[in-house]
């Protein structure tokens, strides 16, 4: 049970800090804002990797858990429970952000992302202007594939990066966000998208919920693809 709770806490922190960096830095329209949010997510992963990695492995992402399951690193039962607790953690993290924002006058707080194409009060994902649904789906598959491939490689018991795995994974997430934020806001993590989408609906914006399937199917497919490729490259199967 401890590892499930660790996954819940880790995912909560990821959403709280990652999405919070977008909410409280007036969106992600400029280069500096993109970098701020990218590092917000990446550093959250680094922090949690060293905080709970020894307990649960610090997946904090259903796509990683799915890839680990397909690679034979985790049982089906644990995979299912990990994903459940990750989603719960993401919802808790989103609820905490929603609580904080509810006590802020968003009209006068210039640093709050309350308007604009790249702005959000929840950190919810969505295809950005000019990006089609298919384009967003392909982007999520590709960038999740890259991210999960790094995770599988860095944490491999024989070929991995050892104590530096958390740093490698966090920095790779920064890189993925830098490229993908202008396309979809960057999910590569179904749990991270589910929590904010739910609370985005409370503001009357149903777009995030309508597009949520992209950020569930895309990352899971990308994670599965990464598992297949890593097993081939590493000679596991």
One Martini backbone bead per residue (centre of mass of N, CA, C, O) as a GRO file, in nm:
protein
  237
    1UNK     BB    1   0.054   0.065  -0.016
    2UNK     BB    2   0.290   0.268  -0.008
    3UNK     BB    3   0.338   0.288  -0.320
    4UNK     BB    4   0.064   0.410  -0.389
    5UNK     BB    5   0.085   0.664  -0.217
    6UNK     BB    6   0.342   0.767  -0.350
    7UNK     BB    7   0.209   0.809  -0.629
    8UNK     BB    8   0.002   1.012  -0.535
    9UNK     BB    9   0.195   1.226  -0.426
   10UNK     BB   10   0.372   1.264  -0.678
   11UNK     BB   11   0.138   1.354  -0.870
   12UNK     BB   12   0.046   1.592  -0.705
   13UNK     BB   13   0.312   1.751  -0.727
   14UNK     BB   14   0.329   1.768  -1.033
   15UNK     BB   15   0.066   1.932  -1.068
   16UNK     BB   16   0.113   2.159  -0.867
   17UNK     BB   17   0.385   2.260  -1.003
   18UNK     BB   18   0.341   2.246  -1.307
   19UNK     BB   19   0.061   2.388  -1.333
   20UNK     BB   20   0.135   2.625  -1.149
   21UNK     BB   21   0.349   2.751  -1.343
   22UNK     BB   22   0.123   2.834  -1.547
   23UNK     BB   23  -0.082   2.992  -1.378
   24UNK     BB   24   0.154   3.191  -1.227
   25UNK     BB   25   0.278   3.279  -1.547
   26UNK     BB   26   0.081   3.362  -1.774
   27UNK     BB   27   0.138   3.110  -1.909
   28UNK     BB   28   0.289   3.000  -2.258
   29UNK     BB   29   0.374   3.221  -2.488
   30UNK     BB   30   0.660   3.255  -2.411
   31UNK     BB   31   0.975   3.151  -2.375
   32UNK     BB   32   0.995   3.192  -2.065
   33UNK     BB   33   0.731   3.039  -2.003
   34UNK     BB   34   0.805   2.769  -2.122
   35UNK     BB   35   1.054   2.723  -1.941
   36UNK     BB   36   0.913   2.739  -1.670
   37UNK     BB   37   0.722   2.497  -1.715
   38UNK     BB   38   0.927   2.284  -1.793
   39UNK     BB   39   1.080   2.303  -1.517
   40UNK     BB   40   0.842   2.247  -1.335
   41UNK     BB   41   0.811   1.951  -1.428
   42UNK     BB   42   1.104   1.844  -1.421
   43UNK     BB   43   1.170   1.912  -1.117
   44UNK     BB   44   0.943   1.741  -1.000
   45UNK     BB   45   1.060   1.471  -1.091
   46UNK     BB   46   1.328   1.489  -0.951
   47UNK     BB   47   1.224   1.520  -0.663
   48UNK     BB   48   1.048   1.254  -0.661
   49UNK     BB   49   1.265   1.049  -0.734
   50UNK     BB   50   1.423   1.106  -0.453
   51UNK     BB   51   1.173   1.064  -0.260
   52UNK     BB   52   1.006   0.785  -0.400
   53UNK     BB   53   1.181   0.583  -0.564
   54UNK     BB   54   1.236   0.370  -0.324
   55UNK     BB   55   0.923   0.285  -0.314
   56UNK     BB   56   0.793   0.298  -0.642
   57UNK     BB   57   0.984   0.448  -0.879
   58UNK     BB   58   0.842   0.697  -0.988
   59UNK     BB   59   0.614   0.733  -1.215
   60UNK     BB   60   0.365   0.943  -1.218
   61UNK     BB   61   0.261   0.770  -1.488
   62UNK     BB   62   0.072   0.572  -1.689
   63UNK     BB   63   0.273   0.541  -1.928
   64UNK     BB   64   0.502   0.422  -1.760
   65UNK     BB   65   0.348   0.188  -1.634
   66UNK     BB   66   0.272   0.055  -1.902
   67UNK     BB   67   0.561   0.015  -2.003
   68UNK     BB   68   0.654  -0.155  -1.757
   69UNK     BB   69   0.451  -0.382  -1.796
   70UNK     BB   70   0.539  -0.462  -2.093
   71UNK     BB   71   0.846  -0.512  -1.970
   72UNK     BB   72   0.813  -0.675  -1.685
   73UNK     BB   73   0.840  -0.470  -1.411
   74UNK     BB   74   0.522  -0.510  -1.362
   75UNK     BB   75   0.233  -0.587  -1.248
   76UNK     BB   76  -0.097  -0.576  -1.310
   77UNK     BB   77  -0.187  -0.489  -1.031
   78UNK     BB   78   0.011  -0.256  -0.987
   79UNK     BB   79  -0.059  -0.098  -1.239
   80UNK     BB   80  -0.354  -0.040  -1.167
   81UNK     BB   81  -0.294   0.101  -0.892
   82UNK     BB   82  -0.110   0.318  -0.990
   83UNK     BB   83  -0.310   0.460  -1.181
   84UNK     BB   84  -0.526   0.523  -0.975
   85UNK     BB   85  -0.341   0.696  -0.782
   86UNK     BB   86  -0.251   0.899  -0.993
   87UNK     BB   87  -0.529   1.021  -1.050
   88UNK     BB   88  -0.590   1.105  -0.763
   89UNK     BB   89  -0.344   1.292  -0.732
   90UNK     BB   90  -0.421   1.486  -0.965
   91UNK     BB   91  -0.688   1.579  -0.839
   92UNK     BB   92  -0.567   1.695  -0.583
   93UNK     BB   93  -0.378   1.898  -0.715
   94UNK     BB   94  -0.609   2.051  -0.862
   95UNK     BB   95  -0.769   2.124  -0.607
   96UNK     BB   96  -0.549   2.301  -0.478
   97UNK     BB   97  -0.537   2.507  -0.708
   98UNK     BB   98  -0.834   2.584  -0.701
   99UNK     BB   99  -0.823   2.694  -0.412
  100UNK     BB  100  -0.616   2.916  -0.453
  101UNK     BB  101  -0.761   3.069  -0.689
  102UNK     BB  102  -1.029   3.132  -0.525
  103UNK     BB  103  -0.840   3.358  -0.347
  104UNK     BB  104  -0.811   3.513  -0.625
  105UNK     BB  105  -0.792   3.804  -0.815
  106UNK     BB  106  -0.776   3.758  -1.151
  107UNK     BB  107  -0.820   4.055  -1.253
  108UNK     BB  108  -0.556   4.182  -1.078
  109UNK     BB  109  -0.370   3.935  -1.134
  110UNK     BB  110  -0.122   3.944  -1.373
  111UNK     BB  111   0.006   3.638  -1.321
  112UNK     BB  112  -0.254   3.522  -1.417
  113UNK     BB  113  -0.393   3.269  -1.633
  114UNK     BB  114  -0.696   3.418  -1.772
  115UNK     BB  115  -0.586   3.455  -2.078
  116UNK     BB  116  -0.566   3.322  -2.380
  117UNK     BB  117  -0.442   3.065  -2.567
  118UNK     BB  118  -0.219   2.972  -2.321
  119UNK     BB  119  -0.430   3.001  -2.100
  120UNK     BB  120  -0.487   2.895  -1.747
  121UNK     BB  121  -0.648   2.788  -1.431
  122UNK     BB  122  -0.538   2.456  -1.447
  123UNK     BB  123  -0.348   2.323  -1.684
  124UNK     BB  124  -0.487   2.237  -1.926
  125UNK     BB  125  -0.527   2.056  -2.205
  126UNK     BB  126  -0.473   2.151  -2.562
  127UNK     BB  127  -0.516   2.234  -2.869
  128UNK     BB  128  -0.370   2.459  -3.042
  129UNK     BB  129  -0.371   2.694  -3.254
  130UNK     BB  130  -0.357   2.501  -3.562
  131UNK     BB  131  -0.407   2.230  -3.411
  132UNK     BB  132  -0.498   1.931  -3.466
  133UNK     BB  133  -0.613   1.644  -3.347
  134UNK     BB  134  -0.412   1.467  -3.497
  135UNK     BB  135  -0.163   1.633  -3.427
  136UNK     BB  136  -0.189   1.602  -3.119
  137UNK     BB  137  -0.177   1.294  -3.110
  138UNK     BB  138   0.099   1.256  -3.244
  139UNK     BB  139   0.261   1.424  -3.045
  140UNK     BB  140   0.198   1.250  -2.792
  141UNK     BB  141   0.321   0.993  -2.897
  142UNK     BB  142   0.609   1.086  -2.958
  143UNK     BB  143   0.685   1.225  -2.675
  144UNK     BB  144   0.623   0.978  -2.504
  145UNK     BB  145   0.818   0.787  -2.631
  146UNK     BB  146   1.072   0.941  -2.555
  147UNK     BB  147   1.029   0.954  -2.250
  148UNK     BB  148   0.990   0.646  -2.187
  149UNK     BB  149   1.256   0.556  -2.307
  150UNK     BB  150   1.429   0.700  -2.099
  151UNK     BB  151   1.315   0.562  -1.852
  152UNK     BB  152   1.384   0.267  -1.928
  153UNK     BB  153   1.689   0.317  -1.964
  154UNK     BB  154   1.763   0.464  -1.686
  155UNK     BB  155   1.617   0.206  -1.510
  156UNK     BB  156   1.790  -0.011  -1.583
  157UNK     BB  157   1.954  -0.262  -1.412
  158UNK     BB  158   2.205  -0.276  -1.632
  159UNK     BB  159   2.182   0.011  -1.834
  160UNK     BB  160   2.155   0.233  -1.643
  161UNK     BB  161   2.196   0.544  -1.437
  162UNK     BB  162   2.107   0.510  -1.160
  163UNK     BB  163   2.131   0.790  -0.958
  164UNK     BB  164   2.079   0.963  -1.243
  165UNK     BB  165   1.789   0.904  -1.344
  166UNK     BB  166   1.620   1.144  -1.236
  167UNK     BB  167   1.771   1.361  -1.397
  168UNK     BB  168   1.727   1.249  -1.684
  169UNK     BB  169   1.417   1.250  -1.674
  170UNK     BB  170   1.367   1.548  -1.605
  171UNK     BB  171   1.518   1.669  -1.853
  172UNK     BB  172   1.345   1.526  -2.068
  173UNK     BB  173   1.083   1.674  -1.986
  174UNK     BB  174   1.179   1.951  -2.054
  175UNK     BB  175   1.228   1.901  -2.354
  176UNK     BB  176   0.941   1.815  -2.428
  177UNK     BB  177   0.804   2.083  -2.343
  178UNK     BB  178   0.948   2.281  -2.531
  179UNK     BB  179   0.821   2.145  -2.792
  180UNK     BB  180   0.499   2.078  -2.703
  181UNK     BB  181   0.346   2.323  -2.584
  182UNK     BB  182   0.258   2.465  -2.867
  183UNK     BB  183   0.057   2.216  -2.925
  184UNK     BB  184  -0.075   2.089  -2.616
  185UNK     BB  185   0.092   2.165  -2.340
  186UNK     BB  186   0.167   1.898  -2.247
  187UNK     BB  187   0.152   1.572  -2.128
  188UNK     BB  188   0.254   1.254  -2.127
  189UNK     BB  189   0.000   1.231  -1.904
  190UNK     BB  190  -0.305   1.136  -1.812
  191UNK     BB  191  -0.330   1.237  -1.517
  192UNK     BB  192  -0.242   1.536  -1.570
  193UNK     BB  193  -0.512   1.579  -1.751
  194UNK     BB  194  -0.758   1.496  -1.579
  195UNK     BB  195  -0.763   1.692  -1.345
  196UNK     BB  196  -0.778   1.973  -1.498
  197UNK     BB  197  -1.029   1.906  -1.674
  198UNK     BB  198  -1.234   1.897  -1.446
  199UNK     BB  199  -1.182   2.200  -1.344
  200UNK     BB  200  -1.234   2.344  -1.613
  201UNK     BB  201  -1.545   2.285  -1.613
  202UNK     BB  202  -1.614   2.488  -1.374
  203UNK     BB  203  -1.565   2.736  -1.593
  204UNK     BB  204  -1.721   2.627  -1.867
  205UNK     BB  205  -1.485   2.446  -1.995
  206UNK     BB  206  -1.512   2.159  -2.220
  207UNK     BB  207  -1.260   2.114  -2.400
  208UNK     BB  208  -1.077   1.933  -2.222
  209UNK     BB  209  -1.277   1.694  -2.207
  210UNK     BB  210  -1.313   1.652  -2.517
  211UNK     BB  211  -0.977   1.607  -2.546
  212UNK     BB  212  -0.881   1.386  -2.340
  213UNK     BB  213  -0.835   1.132  -2.521
  214UNK     BB  214  -0.564   1.223  -2.635
  215UNK     BB  215  -0.424   1.219  -2.327
  216UNK     BB  216  -0.457   0.899  -2.318
  217UNK     BB  217  -0.394   0.749  -2.582
  218UNK     BB  218  -0.126   0.871  -2.669
  219UNK     BB  219   0.056   0.799  -2.419
  220UNK     BB  220  -0.004   0.493  -2.414
  221UNK     BB  221   0.103   0.436  -2.695
  222UNK     BB  222   0.386   0.554  -2.651
  223UNK     BB  223   0.461   0.364  -2.416
  224UNK     BB  224   0.432   0.100  -2.573
  225UNK     BB  225   0.638   0.165  -2.794
  226UNK     BB  226   0.881   0.200  -2.604
  227UNK     BB  227   0.882  -0.090  -2.501
  228UNK     BB  228   0.937  -0.231  -2.768
  229UNK     BB  229   1.201  -0.083  -2.840
  230UNK     BB  230   1.364  -0.144  -2.583
  231UNK     BB  231   1.352  -0.454  -2.604
  232UNK     BB  232   1.510  -0.456  -2.871
  233UNK     BB  233   1.765  -0.293  -2.795
  234UNK     BB  234   1.823  -0.464  -2.515
  235UNK     BB  235   1.739  -0.773  -2.558
  236UNK     BB  236   1.477  -0.886  -2.397
  237UNK     BB  237   1.307  -1.022  -2.675
   0.00000   0.00000   0.00000
